[in-house]
Amino acid sequence: MTWWHAVIVVIAGIWAGTINAVVGSGTLVTFPVLVALGYPPVTATTSNAIGLAPGTLSGAWGYRHELKGYWPQTAKFAVASFLGAIGGTVLLLSLPKDAFEAVVPVLVGLAVVLVIVQPRVSKWVAERREQNGTEHKPGPLLMFFIFLIGVYGGYFTAAQGVMLMAVMGMLLSEPLQKLNGVKNVLAAVVNVVAGVIYAFVAPISWPVVLWLAVGSTAGGFLGAKIGRKLPPAVLRGVIVVIGVAAVIELVVKQFAD
């Protein structure tokens, strides 16, 4: 890895760590960057999962005050995320490489759509709570959805945070800031589990992991402390632009091959 590649990866890691702590979808920054630098999609995905794991941990730590008194319930959710992450990594390692490369543009496109609709989902959730005033307790349906999102996150990490916020926002009555803290913890669980498995059995670029980890850790703390003060529309706009560019690049690359 050249020095300027390392600089680019660190900057992408900082931005992704900040975005993950605030709204999720940091992978839509780092994954296209790694592919653009010449890394195969599978290697980019596995290296990205490991490299962003420290950032999700620092982001979760930054939200520890919002989770005061809610850790026992968060731990229950984490079990579902843990099991789902194992299932997702098994899928990635079991399916043919060509199958993953074919579905990646679809997954990135889905993630971009989720980022775009996330504000409307959040607004709908807030209005729904005001209208019915009903307190929603965690149930089997929520645990099932968290498990499925864990599977998705273990297979391809992009936008799992947006998915978690949408599902928990619809099925729980907790404040959105607390849910954001829970989201960071669950994303950290998925990334750590997937990262540990990938580290032993998947193709990994360790220089990428190192520089992503440095950047994402700093970004996680940054996002938890001041990221909530940044205009969400700006963050979301950057994610969408990068995600769309990634879809175009991946599709063109497939036709070229």
Secondary structure, DSSP 8 states (H G I E B T S, - for coil): --HHHHHHHHHHHHHHHHHHHHTS-THHHHHHHHHHTT--HHHHHHHHHHHHHHHHHHHHHHTTTTTTT-HHHHHHHHHHHHHHHHHHHHHHHHS-HHHHHHHHHHHHHHHHHHHHHHHHHHHHHHHHHHHH-------HHHHHHHHHHHHHHHH--TTHHHHHHHHHHHH--S-HHHHHHHHHHHHHHHHHHHHHHHHHHS---HHHHHHHHHHHHHHHHHHHHTGGGS-HHHHHHHHHHHHHHHHHHHHHHHHH-
